[in-house]
Amino acid sequence: MEKNTNLLNFGTFTVVVLTVFLLALVTHEKLQVLDSKSIPLAKETPVSISKTSTSLKDSIVNFGMEFLGTPYLAGGCGKNGFDCSGFVYFVFQHFKIHVPRSSLGFKHFGTEIEIENVQKGDVLLFLSPTRNVIGHVGIVSNPKGKESDFIHASSGGEKEVIISNLAKKGYKRRFVKAIRVL
């Protein structure tokens, strides 16, 4: 009888372990599919609208402006605090527009445009202040070519959502490119 109980316990244990393993495997596969969808290929554009209305671009910028002064929070993606990509993600998601969640994810996202042609709602990409990789993003709020203003969550001295000018020395030096996601 004791052998049968031990065998039954072992069988139950094996079923539980296999079930957990299969659930982990399925979850992992789903996460990989979601992850591969969150960073589209370089030539893929997330929104297929040839001429996005000015009102949508204004709405995106105006919604972002509502969060001026919100604290910078590493990894933050909500009203209590944002990091730079969390802010951009949050603003675009509000309008059901898919953009990457990480700064680096913007490297091959959207359509690259000349800085002289930026419009409200375009995204500016910057190098990290400490590494030679994309490490900061912001949304164009007042397009003026190389002197455009952009709204972003700054991890610098301000440590909050602010408006900065691209001509400012630190941003001018680190600027990589502008992209259009609309």
VMD Tcl script that builds the backbone (N, CA, C; Angstrom):
set m [mol new atoms 546]
animate dup $m
set s [atomselect $m all]
$s set {name element resname resid chain x y z} {
  {N N MET 1 A 0.828 -1.192 0.000}
  {CA C MET 1 A 0.000 0.000 0.000}
  {C C MET 1 A 0.870 1.251 0.000}
  {N N GLU 2 A 1.974 1.246 0.801}
  {CA C GLU 2 A 2.860 2.396 0.872}
  {C C GLU 2 A 3.509 2.664 -0.478}
  {N N LYS 3 A 3.863 1.578 -1.237}
  {CA C LYS 3 A 4.455 1.717 -2.562}
  {C C LYS 3 A 3.473 2.387 -3.517}
  {N N ASN 4 A 2.222 2.011 -3.450}
  {CA C ASN 4 A 1.201 2.592 -4.318}
  {C C ASN 4 A 0.998 4.079 -4.011}
  {N N THR 5 A 1.019 4.444 -2.733}
  {CA C THR 5 A 0.870 5.847 -2.342}
  {C C THR 5 A 2.045 6.657 -2.855}
  {N N ASN 6 A 3.276 6.111 -2.693}
  {CA C ASN 6 A 4.463 6.813 -3.181}
  {C C ASN 6 A 4.416 6.966 -4.700}
  {N N LEU 7 A 3.964 5.928 -5.389}
  {CA C LEU 7 A 3.856 5.973 -6.841}
  {C C LEU 7 A 2.808 6.999 -7.269}
  {N N LEU 8 A 1.696 7.046 -6.546}
  {CA C LEU 8 A 0.648 8.014 -6.830}
  {C C LEU 8 A 1.150 9.438 -6.589}
  {N N ASN 9 A 1.861 9.654 -5.477}
  {CA C ASN 9 A 2.432 10.975 -5.185}
  {C C ASN 9 A 3.437 11.379 -6.258}
  {N N PHE 10 A 4.277 10.442 -6.693}
  {CA C PHE 10 A 5.259 10.723 -7.733}
  {C C PHE 10 A 4.555 11.074 -9.052}
  {N N GLY 11 A 3.508 10.346 -9.362}
  {CA C GLY 11 A 2.740 10.618 -10.585}
  {C C GLY 11 A 2.099 11.997 -10.537}
  {N N THR 12 A 1.514 12.346 -9.412}
  {CA C THR 12 A 0.904 13.666 -9.251}
  {C C THR 12 A 1.961 14.757 -9.369}
  {N N PHE 13 A 3.095 14.539 -8.725}
  {CA C PHE 13 A 4.199 15.496 -8.788}
  {C C PHE 13 A 4.670 15.681 -10.235}
  {N N THR 14 A 4.809 14.591 -10.965}
  {CA C THR 14 A 5.248 14.646 -12.361}
  {C C THR 14 A 4.261 15.424 -13.222}
  {N N VAL 15 A 2.981 15.186 -13.018}
  {CA C VAL 15 A 1.951 15.899 -13.778}
  {C C VAL 15 A 2.019 17.405 -13.477}
  {N N VAL 16 A 2.185 17.764 -12.224}
  {CA C VAL 16 A 2.269 19.175 -11.835}
  {C C VAL 16 A 3.505 19.823 -12.469}
  {N N VAL 17 A 4.650 19.145 -12.409}
  {CA C VAL 17 A 5.880 19.694 -12.982}
  {C C VAL 17 A 5.731 19.864 -14.492}
  {N N LEU 18 A 5.185 18.872 -15.174}
  {CA C LEU 18 A 4.988 18.977 -16.626}
  {C C LEU 18 A 4.012 20.096 -16.978}
  {N N THR 19 A 2.958 20.245 -16.203}
  {CA C THR 19 A 1.991 21.312 -16.440}
  {C C THR 19 A 2.650 22.680 -16.292}
  {N N VAL 20 A 3.411 22.873 -15.233}
  {CA C VAL 20 A 4.117 24.140 -15.015}
  {C C VAL 20 A 5.093 24.391 -16.158}
  {N N PHE 21 A 5.817 23.368 -16.570}
  {CA C PHE 21 A 6.767 23.496 -17.670}
  {C C PHE 21 A 6.059 23.909 -18.961}
  {N N LEU 22 A 4.954 23.263 -19.275}
  {CA C LEU 22 A 4.214 23.591 -20.491}
  {C C LEU 22 A 3.639 25.006 -20.442}
  {N N LEU 23 A 3.116 25.404 -19.293}
  {CA C LEU 23 A 2.612 26.768 -19.150}
  {C C LEU 23 A 3.733 27.789 -19.335}
  {N N ALA 24 A 4.888 27.514 -18.767}
  {CA C ALA 24 A 6.030 28.416 -18.929}
  {C C ALA 24 A 6.457 28.489 -20.388}
  {N N LEU 25 A 6.455 27.355 -21.075}
  {CA C LEU 25 A 6.852 27.314 -22.481}
  {C C LEU 25 A 5.863 28.095 -23.339}
  {N N VAL 26 A 4.581 27.903 -23.124}
  {CA C VAL 26 A 3.556 28.616 -23.884}
  {C C VAL 26 A 3.650 30.116 -23.616}
  {N N THR 27 A 3.803 30.497 -22.355}
  {CA C THR 27 A 3.929 31.901 -21.999}
  {C C THR 27 A 5.154 32.513 -22.660}
  {N N HIS 28 A 6.265 31.800 -22.643}
  {CA C HIS 28 A 7.499 32.275 -23.271}
  {C C HIS 28 A 7.287 32.496 -24.764}
  {N N GLU 29 A 6.626 31.556 -25.433}
  {CA C GLU 29 A 6.366 31.681 -26.871}
  {C C GLU 29 A 5.479 32.892 -27.151}
  {N N LYS 30 A 4.443 33.103 -26.318}
  {CA C LYS 30 A 3.559 34.246 -26.512}
  {C C LYS 30 A 4.312 35.545 -26.312}
  {N N LEU 31 A 5.206 35.601 -25.314}
  {CA C LEU 31 A 5.998 36.803 -25.074}
  {C C LEU 31 A 6.927 37.081 -26.243}
  {N N GLN 32 A 7.497 36.038 -26.831}
  {CA C GLN 32 A 8.368 36.242 -27.983}
  {C C GLN 32 A 7.575 36.793 -29.153}
  {N N VAL 33 A 6.366 36.301 -29.356}
  {CA C VAL 33 A 5.528 36.805 -30.443}
  {C C VAL 33 A 5.190 38.264 -30.182}
  {N N LEU 34 A 4.790 38.596 -28.943}
  {CA C LEU 34 A 4.475 39.975 -28.608}
  {C C LEU 34 A 5.699 40.856 -28.768}
  {N N ASP 35 A 6.867 40.378 -28.323}
  {CA C ASP 35 A 8.090 41.148 -28.427}
  {C C ASP 35 A 8.449 41.406 -29.875}
  {N N SER 36 A 8.290 40.408 -30.735}
  {CA C SER 36 A 8.630 40.598 -32.140}
  {C C SER 36 A 7.674 41.570 -32.803}
  {N N LYS 37 A 6.441 41.695 -32.272}
  {CA C LYS 37 A 5.493 42.650 -32.826}
  {C C LYS 37 A 5.760 44.052 -32.305}
  {N N SER 38 A 6.440 44.195 -31.178}
  {CA C SER 38 A 6.645 45.518 -30.604}
  {C C SER 38 A 7.784 46.285 -31.252}
  {N N ILE 39 A 8.628 45.613 -32.026}
  {CA C ILE 39 A 9.691 46.309 -32.725}
  {C C ILE 39 A 9.606 45.940 -34.193}
  {N N PRO 40 A 8.822 46.694 -34.949}
  {CA C PRO 40 A 8.645 46.378 -36.360}
  {C C PRO 40 A 9.947 46.525 -37.146}
  {N N LEU 41 A 9.963 45.945 -38.326}
  {CA C LEU 41 A 11.105 46.057 -39.202}
  {C C LEU 41 A 11.286 47.504 -39.630}
  {N N ALA 42 A 12.507 47.838 -40.062}
  {CA C ALA 42 A 12.859 49.212 -40.388}
  {C C ALA 42 A 11.916 49.836 -41.405}
  {N N LYS 43 A 11.458 49.074 -42.397}
  {CA C LYS 43 A 10.642 49.651 -43.451}
  {C C LYS 43 A 9.160 49.650 -43.112}
  {N N GLU 44 A 8.802 49.062 -42.009}
  {CA C GLU 44 A 7.406 48.984 -41.611}
  {C C GLU 44 A 7.006 50.281 -40.921}
  {N N THR 45 A 5.878 50.816 -41.267}
  {CA C THR 45 A 5.380 52.000 -40.579}
  {C C THR 45 A 4.180 51.598 -39.746}
  {N N PRO 46 A 4.128 52.060 -38.507}
  {CA C PRO 46 A 3.103 51.603 -37.593}
  {C C PRO 46 A 1.695 52.080 -37.918}
  {N N VAL 47 A 1.547 53.225 -38.545}
  {CA C VAL 47 A 0.228 53.733 -38.871}
  {C C VAL 47 A 0.234 54.037 -40.353}
  {N N SER 48 A -0.695 53.448 -41.097}
  {CA C SER 48 A -0.697 53.649 -42.544}
  {C C SER 48 A -1.668 54.748 -42.943}
  {N N ILE 49 A -1.340 55.947 -42.548}
  {CA C ILE 49 A -2.129 57.109 -42.902}
  {C C ILE 49 A -1.208 58.015 -43.703}
  {N N SER 50 A -1.546 58.250 -44.963}
  {CA C SER 50 A -0.648 59.025 -45.799}
  {C C SER 50 A -0.547 60.472 -45.339}
  {N N LYS 51 A -1.660 61.079 -45.014}
  {CA C LYS 51 A -1.642 62.449 -44.515}
  {C C LYS 51 A -2.443 62.487 -43.224}
  {N N THR 52 A -1.713 62.423 -42.127}
  {CA C THR 52 A -2.372 62.441 -40.829}
  {C C THR 52 A -2.887 63.847 -40.565}
  {N N SER 53 A -4.070 63.937 -40.049}
  {CA C SER 53 A -4.662 65.252 -39.808}
  {C C SER 53 A -3.852 66.028 -38.781}
  {N N THR 54 A -3.799 67.324 -39.004}
  {CA C THR 54 A -3.116 68.212 -38.077}
  {C C THR 54 A -3.743 68.102 -36.702}
  {N N SER 55 A -5.049 67.879 -36.650}
  {CA C SER 55 A -5.711 67.820 -35.352}
  {C C SER 55 A -5.216 66.639 -34.517}
  {N N LEU 56 A -4.916 65.499 -35.151}
  {CA C LEU 56 A -4.374 64.367 -34.400}
  {C C LEU 56 A -2.987 64.713 -33.863}
  {N N LYS 57 A -2.161 65.316 -34.685}
  {CA C LYS 57 A -0.810 65.703 -34.247}
  {C C LYS 57 A -0.891 66.709 -33.107}
  {N N ASP 58 A -1.795 67.685 -33.239}
  {CA C ASP 58 A -1.997 68.662 -32.162}
  {C C ASP 58 A -2.498 67.974 -30.901}
  {N N SER 59 A -3.415 67.024 -31.073}
  {CA C SER 59 A -3.963 66.300 -29.922}
  {C C SER 59 A -2.885 65.523 -29.197}
  {N N ILE 60 A -1.990 64.893 -29.956}
  {CA C ILE 60 A -0.889 64.138 -29.346}
  {C C ILE 60 A -0.018 65.067 -28.509}
  {N N VAL 61 A 0.369 66.195 -29.101}
  {CA C VAL 61 A 1.213 67.154 -28.376}
  {C C VAL 61 A 0.464 67.728 -27.174}
  {N N ASN 62 A -0.778 68.113 -27.373}
  {CA C ASN 62 A -1.559 68.688 -26.262}
  {C C ASN 62 A -1.734 67.691 -25.120}
  {N N PHE 63 A -1.957 66.426 -25.459}
  {CA C PHE 63 A -2.082 65.408 -24.410}
  {C C PHE 63 A -0.761 65.277 -23.655}
  {N N GLY 64 A 0.338 65.251 -24.377}
  {CA C GLY 64 A 1.651 65.188 -23.727}
  {C C GLY 64 A 1.887 66.368 -22.799}
  {N N MET 65 A 1.432 67.542 -23.216}
  {CA C MET 65 A 1.616 68.769 -22.409}
  {C C MET 65 A 0.895 68.674 -21.059}
  {N N GLU 66 A -0.150 67.876 -21.007}
  {CA C GLU 66 A -0.874 67.713 -19.746}
  {C C GLU 66 A 0.019 67.135 -18.650}
  {N N PHE 67 A 1.134 66.533 -19.052}
  {CA C PHE 67 A 1.993 65.864 -18.078}
  {C C PHE 67 A 3.272 66.646 -17.781}
  {N N LEU 68 A 3.343 67.892 -18.249}
  {CA C LEU 68 A 4.490 68.735 -17.900}
  {C C LEU 68 A 4.636 68.781 -16.382}
  {N N GLY 69 A 5.845 68.583 -15.914}
  {CA C GLY 69 A 6.094 68.593 -14.475}
  {C C GLY 69 A 5.962 67.239 -13.803}
  {N N THR 70 A 5.457 66.236 -14.533}
  {CA C THR 70 A 5.360 64.887 -13.960}
  {C C THR 70 A 6.778 64.374 -13.709}
  {N N PRO 71 A 7.037 63.786 -12.554}
  {CA C PRO 71 A 8.406 63.367 -12.228}
  {C C PRO 71 A 8.974 62.327 -13.179}
  {N N TYR 72 A 10.292 62.392 -13.357}
  {CA C TYR 72 A 11.017 61.342 -14.065}
  {C C TYR 72 A 11.076 60.143 -13.131}
  {N N LEU 73 A 10.802 58.966 -13.682}
  {CA C LEU 73 A 10.855 57.735 -12.910}
  {C C LEU 73 A 11.433 56.654 -13.807}
  {N N ALA 74 A 12.603 56.141 -13.467}
  {CA C ALA 74 A 13.232 55.094 -14.276}
  {C C ALA 74 A 12.266 53.933 -14.439}
  {N N GLY 75 A 12.006 53.547 -15.679}
  {CA C GLY 75 A 11.074 52.465 -15.961}
  {C C GLY 75 A 9.619 52.885 -15.899}
  {N N GLY 76 A 9.364 54.175 -15.603}
  {CA C GLY 76 A 8.001 54.656 -15.433}
  {C C GLY 76 A 7.257 54.816 -16.747}
  {N N CYS 77 A 5.966 54.506 -16.697}
  {CA C CYS 77 A 5.145 54.575 -17.909}
  {C C CYS 77 A 3.707 54.945 -17.551}
  {N N GLY 78 A 3.548 55.854 -16.588}
  {CA C GLY 78 A 2.214 56.214 -16.152}
  {C C GLY 78 A 2.191 57.574 -15.491}
  {N N LYS 79 A 1.019 57.995 -15.089}
  {CA C LYS 79 A 0.805 59.345 -14.571}
  {C C LYS 79 A 1.634 59.666 -13.325}
  {N N ASN 80 A 2.108 58.636 -12.622}
  {CA C ASN 80 A 2.918 58.878 -11.425}
  {C C ASN 80 A 4.368 59.162 -11.757}
  {N N GLY 81 A 4.781 58.859 -12.996}
  {CA C GLY 81 A 6.156 59.123 -13.406}
  {C C GLY 81 A 6.495 58.395 -14.687}
  {N N PHE 82 A 7.432 58.977 -15.433}
  {CA C PHE 82 A 7.821 58.432 -16.731}
  {C C PHE 82 A 9.331 58.418 -16.881}
  {N N ASP 83 A 9.822 57.442 -17.636}
  {CA C ASP 83 A 11.141 57.613 -18.236}
  {C C ASP 83 A 10.853 58.121 -19.644}
  {N N CYS 84 A 11.896 58.419 -20.425}
  {CA C CYS 84 A 11.642 59.082 -21.714}
  {C C CYS 84 A 10.806 58.231 -22.661}
  {N N SER 85 A 11.170 56.969 -22.815}
  {CA C SER 85 A 10.403 56.132 -23.747}
  {C C SER 85 A 9.038 55.771 -23.174}
  {N N GLY 86 A 8.942 55.683 -21.866}
  {CA C GLY 86 A 7.653 55.437 -21.228}
  {C C GLY 86 A 6.687 56.575 -21.489}
  {N N PHE 87 A 7.200 57.809 -21.489}
  {CA C PHE 87 A 6.365 58.978 -21.777}
  {C C PHE 87 A 5.863 58.932 -23.221}
  {N N VAL 88 A 6.778 58.714 -24.175}
  {CA C VAL 88 A 6.396 58.666 -25.591}
  {C C VAL 88 A 5.395 57.530 -25.814}
  {N N TYR 89 A 5.674 56.376 -25.236}
  {CA C TYR 89 A 4.785 55.221 -25.355}
  {C C TYR 89 A 3.392 55.549 -24.810}
  {N N PHE 90 A 3.348 56.110 -23.615}
  {CA C PHE 90 A 2.088 56.433 -22.947}
  {C C PHE 90 A 1.254 57.400 -23.787}
  {N N VAL 91 A 1.896 58.433 -24.312}
  {CA C VAL 91 A 1.178 59.446 -25.102}
  {C C VAL 91 A 0.595 58.828 -26.370}
  {N N PHE 92 A 1.410 58.076 -27.116}
  {CA C PHE 92 A 0.907 57.490 -28.358}
  {C C PHE 92 A -0.125 56.397 -28.093}
  {N N GLN 93 A 0.067 55.611 -27.042}
  {CA C GLN 93 A -0.899 54.551 -26.709}
  {C C GLN 93 A -2.271 55.140 -26.385}
  {N N HIS 94 A -2.278 56.343 -25.822}
  {CA C HIS 94 A -3.554 57.000 -25.513}
  {C C HIS 94 A -4.406 57.146 -26.776}
  {N N PHE 95 A -3.737 57.294 -27.922}
  {CA C PHE 95 A -4.427 57.431 -29.207}
  {C C PHE 95 A -4.427 56.119 -29.993}
  {N N LYS 96 A -4.110 55.037 -29.286}
  {CA C LYS 96 A -4.083 53.693 -29.875}
  {C C LYS 96 A -3.094 53.592 -31.045}
  {N N ILE 97 A -1.976 54.286 -30.905}
  {CA C ILE 97 A -0.905 54.255 -31.903}
  {C C ILE 97 A 0.259 53.491 -31.294}
  {N N HIS 98 A 0.654 52.418 -31.964}
  {CA C HIS 98 A 1.703 51.551 -31.445}
  {C C HIS 98 A 3.086 52.154 -31.709}
  {N N VAL 99 A 3.868 52.278 -30.643}
  {CA C VAL 99 A 5.284 52.650 -30.746}
  {C C VAL 99 A 6.055 51.758 -29.775}
  {N N PRO 100 A 7.370 51.628 -29.969}
  {CA C PRO 100 A 8.153 50.795 -29.042}
  {C C PRO 100 A 8.135 51.345 -27.621}
  {N N ARG 101 A 8.382 50.491 -26.662}
  {CA C ARG 101 A 8.446 50.891 -25.262}
  {C C ARG 101 A 9.852 51.324 -24.852}
  {N N SER 102 A 10.867 50.922 -25.614}
  {CA C SER 102 A 12.243 51.291 -25.253}
  {C C SER 102 A 12.802 52.294 -26.251}
  {N N SER 103 A 13.707 53.142 -25.790}
  {CA C SER 103 A 14.363 54.114 -26.676}
  {C C SER 103 A 15.051 53.405 -27.829}
  {N N LEU 104 A 15.766 52.353 -27.512}
  {CA C LEU 104 A 16.497 51.608 -28.536}
  {C C LEU 104 A 15.551 51.011 -29.576}
  {N N GLY 105 A 14.324 50.688 -29.180}
  {CA C GLY 105 A 13.339 50.141 -30.105}
  {C C GLY 105 A 12.968 51.101 -31.227}
  {N N PHE 106 A 13.226 52.388 -31.037}
  {CA C PHE 106 A 12.920 53.384 -32.064}
  {C C PHE 106 A 13.972 53.425 -33.175}
  {N N LYS 107 A 15.096 52.773 -32.962}
  {CA C LYS 107 A 16.203 52.847 -33.925}
  {C C LYS 107 A 15.769 52.452 -35.335}
  {N N HIS 108 A 14.970 51.406 -35.471}
  {CA C HIS 108 A 14.520 50.920 -36.775}
  {C C HIS 108 A 12.996 51.028 -36.911}
  {N N PHE 109 A 12.438 52.048 -36.302}
  {CA C PHE 109 A 10.990 52.204 -36.282}
  {C C PHE 109 A 10.594 53.462 -37.049}
  {N N GLY 110 A 9.426 53.454 -37.654}
  {CA C GLY 110 A 8.927 54.633 -38.331}
  {C C GLY 110 A 9.698 54.947 -39.602}
  {N N THR 111 A 9.536 56.159 -40.083}
  {CA C THR 111 A 10.188 56.623 -41.296}
  {C C THR 111 A 11.114 57.778 -40.949}
  {N N GLU 112 A 12.388 57.633 -41.260}
  {CA C GLU 112 A 13.344 58.703 -40.979}
  {C C GLU 112 A 13.028 59.908 -41.869}
  {N N ILE 113 A 13.089 61.089 -41.262}
  {CA C ILE 113 A 12.830 62.323 -42.003}
  {C C ILE 113 A 13.933 63.328 -41.703}
  {N N GLU 114 A 14.137 64.239 -42.634}
  {CA C GLU 114 A 15.109 65.315 -42.433}
  {C C GLU 114 A 14.607 66.218 -41.312}
  {N N ILE 115 A 15.526 66.719 -40.513}
  {CA C ILE 115 A 15.146 67.556 -39.379}
  {C C ILE 115 A 14.409 68.822 -39.847}
  {N N GLU 116 A 14.727 69.307 -41.036}
  {CA C GLU 116 A 14.057 70.494 -41.570}
  {C C GLU 116 A 12.577 70.227 -41.881}
  {N N ASN 117 A 12.206 68.953 -41.988}
  {CA C ASN 117 A 10.829 68.588 -42.341}
  {C C ASN 117 A 10.014 68.049 -41.175}
  {N N VAL 118 A 10.515 68.195 -39.938}
  {CA C VAL 118 A 9.766 67.641 -38.805}
  {C C VAL 118 A 8.450 68.371 -38.624}
  {N N GLN 119 A 7.508 67.639 -38.077}
  {CA C GLN 119 A 6.187 68.171 -37.774}
  {C C GLN 119 A 5.847 67.823 -36.335}
  {N N LYS 120 A 4.820 68.471 -35.811}
  {CA C LYS 120 A 4.333 68.104 -34.480}
  {C C LYS 120 A 4.056 66.612 -34.461}
  {N N GLY 121 A 4.394 65.972 -33.361}
  {CA C GLY 121 A 4.124 64.549 -33.206}
  {C C GLY 121 A 5.217 63.637 -33.724}
  {N N ASP 122 A 6.205 64.179 -34.458}
  {CA C ASP 122 A 7.339 63.354 -34.865}
  {C C ASP 122 A 8.193 63.066 -33.639}
  {N N VAL 123 A 9.028 62.054 -33.712}
  {CA C VAL 123 A 9.835 61.637 -32.575}
  {C C VAL 123 A 11.311 61.908 -32.876}
  {N N LEU 124 A 12.003 62.511 -31.916}
  {CA C LEU 124 A 13.436 62.770 -32.033}
  {C C LEU 124 A 14.192 61.722 -31.231}
  {N N LEU 125 A 15.285 61.210 -31.802}
  {CA C LEU 125 A 16.107 60.187 -31.159}
  {C C LEU 125 A 17.473 60.766 -30.833}
  {N N PHE 126 A 17.962 60.419 -29.646}
  {CA C PHE 126 A 19.238 60.931 -29.168}
  {C C PHE 126 A 20.094 59.787 -28.647}
  {N N LEU 127 A 21.404 59.990 -28.691}
  {CA C LEU 127 A 22.315 59.038 -28.062}
  {C C LEU 127 A 22.174 59.150 -26.553}
  {N N SER 128 A 22.485 58.072 -25.885}
  {CA C SER 128 A 22.575 58.079 -24.436}
  {C C SER 128 A 23.715 59.033 -24.046}
  {N N PRO 129 A 23.607 59.703 -22.914}
  {CA C PRO 129 A 24.713 60.581 -22.507}
  {C C PRO 129 A 25.982 59.800 -22.122}
  {N N THR 130 A 25.826 58.504 -21.878}
  {CA C THR 130 A 26.982 57.728 -21.410}
  {C C THR 130 A 27.421 56.615 -22.350}
  {N N ARG 131 A 26.599 56.300 -23.373}
  {CA C ARG 131 A 26.941 55.207 -24.292}
  {C C ARG 131 A 26.603 55.608 -25.716}
  {N N ASN 132 A 27.197 54.943 -26.679}
  {CA C ASN 132 A 26.983 55.264 -28.085}
  {C C ASN 132 A 25.814 54.454 -28.660}
  {N N VAL 133 A 24.655 54.533 -28.018}
  {CA C VAL 133 A 23.424 53.864 -28.462}
  {C C VAL 133 A 22.265 54.835 -28.261}
  {N N ILE 134 A 21.157 54.575 -28.977}
  {CA C ILE 134 A 19.962 55.398 -28.770}
  {C C ILE 134 A 19.562 55.244 -27.309}
  {N N GLY 135 A 19.453 56.367 -26.621}
  {CA C GLY 135 A 19.148 56.302 -25.198}
  {C C GLY 135 A 18.137 57.333 -24.730}
  {N N HIS 136 A 17.604 58.126 -25.688}
  {CA C HIS 136 A 16.635 59.145 -25.287}
  {C C HIS 136 A 15.730 59.463 -26.472}
  {N N VAL 137 A 14.454 59.738 -26.174}
  {CA C VAL 137 A 13.475 60.099 -27.206}
  {C C VAL 137 A 12.561 61.194 -26.677}
  {N N GLY 138 A 12.010 61.966 -27.618}
  {CA C GLY 138 A 11.059 63.007 -27.266}
  {C C GLY 138 A 10.132 63.279 -28.442}
  {N N ILE 139 A 9.036 63.970 -28.186}
  {CA C ILE 139 A 8.018 64.255 -29.197}
  {C C ILE 139 A 8.119 65.727 -29.611}
  {N N VAL 140 A 8.210 65.964 -30.912}
  {CA C VAL 140 A 8.280 67.340 -31.414}
  {C C VAL 140 A 6.984 68.074 -31.050}
  {N N SER 141 A 7.140 69.228 -30.380}
  {CA C SER 141 A 5.975 70.023 -29.979}
  {C C SER 141 A 5.890 71.326 -30.759}
  {N N ASN 142 A 7.013 71.829 -31.231}
  {CA C ASN 142 A 7.041 73.070 -32.009}
  {C C ASN 142 A 8.121 72.905 -33.079}
  {N N PRO 143 A 7.719 72.491 -34.283}
  {CA C PRO 143 A 8.701 72.193 -35.321}
  {C C PRO 143 A 9.354 73.455 -35.893}
  {N N LYS 144 A 10.689 73.515 -35.751}
  {CA C LYS 144 A 11.465 74.633 -36.291}
  {C C LYS 144 A 12.822 74.113 -36.784}
  {N N GLY 145 A 12.801 72.971 -37.489}
  {CA C GLY 145 A 14.047 72.402 -37.993}
  {C C GLY 145 A 15.011 72.097 -36.870}
  {N N LYS 146 A 16.246 72.587 -37.004}
  {CA C LYS 146 A 17.283 72.310 -36.005}
  {C C LYS 146 A 17.070 73.040 -34.689}
  {N N GLU 147 A 16.021 73.859 -34.630}
  {CA C GLU 147 A 15.704 74.568 -33.393}
  {C C GLU 147 A 14.317 74.169 -32.874}
  {N N SER 148 A 13.896 72.974 -33.244}
  {CA C SER 148 A 12.579 72.482 -32.817}
  {C C SER 148 A 12.526 72.291 -31.311}
  {N N ASP 149 A 11.332 72.517 -30.760}
  {CA C ASP 149 A 11.077 72.197 -29.358}
  {C C ASP 149 A 10.503 70.792 -29.299}
  {N N PHE 150 A 10.799 70.097 -28.217}
  {CA C PHE 150 A 10.252 68.754 -28.031}
  {C C PHE 150 A 9.931 68.546 -26.566}
  {N N ILE 151 A 8.917 67.725 -26.338}
  {CA C ILE 151 A 8.484 67.407 -24.979}
  {C C ILE 151 A 8.981 66.005 -24.654}
  {N N HIS 152 A 9.518 65.856 -23.446}
  {CA C HIS 152 A 10.139 64.579 -23.074}
  {C C HIS 152 A 10.283 64.485 -21.564}
  {N N ALA 153 A 10.511 63.273 -21.097}
  {CA C ALA 153 A 10.799 63.049 -19.680}
  {C C ALA 153 A 12.315 63.083 -19.526}
  {N N SER 154 A 12.794 64.108 -18.871}
  {CA C SER 154 A 14.233 64.326 -18.740}
  {C C SER 154 A 14.777 63.664 -17.475}
  {N N SER 155 A 15.863 62.909 -17.669}
  {CA C SER 155 A 16.540 62.315 -16.511}
  {C C SER 155 A 17.678 63.223 -16.054}
  {N N GLY 156 A 17.828 64.377 -16.710}
  {CA C GLY 156 A 18.873 65.341 -16.352}
  {C C GLY 156 A 18.508 66.084 -15.083}
  {N N GLY 157 A 19.000 67.303 -14.985}
  {CA C GLY 157 A 18.800 68.108 -13.782}
  {C C GLY 157 A 17.346 68.315 -13.404}
  {N N GLU 158 A 16.464 68.423 -14.410}
  {CA C GLU 158 A 15.052 68.693 -14.126}
  {C C GLU 158 A 14.335 67.489 -13.537}
  {N N LYS 159 A 14.661 66.323 -14.048}
  {CA C LYS 159 A 14.046 65.068 -13.597}
  {C C LYS 159 A 12.511 65.124 -13.619}
  {N N GLU 160 A 11.974 65.576 -14.766}
  {CA C GLU 160 A 10.537 65.641 -14.950}
  {C C GLU 160 A 10.230 65.808 -16.432}
  {N N VAL 161 A 8.941 65.784 -16.772}
  {CA C VAL 161 A 8.520 66.029 -18.156}
  {C C VAL 161 A 8.659 67.521 -18.421}
  {N N ILE 162 A 9.429 67.849 -19.459}
  {CA C ILE 162 A 9.727 69.244 -19.786}
  {C C ILE 162 A 9.696 69.443 -21.303}
  {N N ILE 163 A 9.791 70.686 -21.706}
  {CA C ILE 163 A 9.989 71.035 -23.112}
  {C C ILE 163 A 11.415 71.547 -23.242}
  {N N SER 164 A 12.136 71.013 -24.220}
  {CA C SER 164 A 13.509 71.448 -24.483}
  {C C SER 164 A 13.633 71.845 -25.940}
  {N N ASN 165 A 14.730 72.512 -26.248}
  {CA C ASN 165 A 14.997 72.929 -27.612}
  {C C ASN 165 A 16.152 72.109 -28.158}
  {N N LEU 166 A 15.990 71.644 -29.381}
  {CA C LEU 166 A 16.999 70.808 -30.026}
  {C C LEU 166 A 18.332 71.537 -30.174}
  {N N ALA 167 A 18.310 72.872 -30.238}
  {CA C ALA 167 A 19.542 73.640 -30.396}
  {C C ALA 167 A 20.368 73.677 -29.108}
  {N N LYS 168 A 19.775 73.277 -27.986}
  {CA C LYS 168 A 20.508 73.250 -26.713}
  {C C LYS 168 A 21.705 72.317 -26.860}
  {N N LYS 169 A 22.852 72.755 -26.391}
  {CA C LYS 169 A 24.126 72.071 -26.614}
  {C C LYS 169 A 24.073 70.560 -26.372}
  {N N GLY 170 A 23.567 70.141 -25.243}
  {CA C GLY 170 A 23.542 68.713 -24.910}
  {C C GLY 170 A 22.697 67.891 -25.868}
  {N N TYR 171 A 21.586 68.464 -26.328}
  {CA C TYR 171 A 20.720 67.740 -27.253}
  {C C TYR 171 A 21.241 67.820 -28.682}
  {N N LYS 172 A 21.748 68.965 -29.071}
  {CA C LYS 172 A 22.293 69.140 -30.420}
  {C C LYS 172 A 23.418 68.133 -30.670}
  {N N ARG 173 A 24.284 67.966 -29.693}
  {CA C ARG 173 A 25.432 67.055 -29.803}
  {C C ARG 173 A 24.993 65.592 -29.870}
  {N N ARG 174 A 23.937 65.226 -29.171}
  {CA C ARG 174 A 23.508 63.831 -29.087}
  {C C ARG 174 A 22.420 63.452 -30.093}
  {N N PHE 175 A 21.900 64.427 -30.833}
  {CA C PHE 175 A 20.813 64.163 -31.781}
  {C C PHE 175 A 21.251 63.152 -32.843}
  {N N VAL 176 A 20.407 62.147 -33.092}
  {CA C VAL 176 A 20.691 61.115 -34.097}
  {C C VAL 176 A 19.819 61.295 -35.329}
  {N N LYS 177 A 18.496 61.337 -35.110}
  {CA C LYS 177 A 17.589 61.468 -36.245}
  {C C LYS 177 A 16.182 61.764 -35.758}
  {N N ALA 178 A 15.356 62.155 -36.737}
  {CA C ALA 178 A 13.930 62.361 -36.496}
  {C C ALA 178 A 13.170 61.296 -37.265}
  {N N ILE 179 A 12.088 60.798 -36.665}
  {CA C ILE 179 A 11.270 59.802 -37.354}
  {C C ILE 179 A 9.806 60.209 -37.301}
  {N N ARG 180 A 9.092 59.761 -38.297}
  {CA C ARG 180 A 7.643 59.989 -38.356}
  {C C ARG 180 A 6.967 58.653 -38.079}
  {N N VAL 181 A 6.054 58.670 -37.118}
  {CA C VAL 181 A 5.327 57.439 -36.784}
  {C C VAL 181 A 3.867 57.530 -37.184}
  {N N LEU 182 A 3.430 58.677 -37.651}
  {CA C LEU 182 A 2.042 58.865 -38.083}
  {C C LEU 182 A 1.966 58.883 -39.587}
}
mol reanalyze $m
mol bondsrecalc $m
mol representation Tube
mol addrep $m
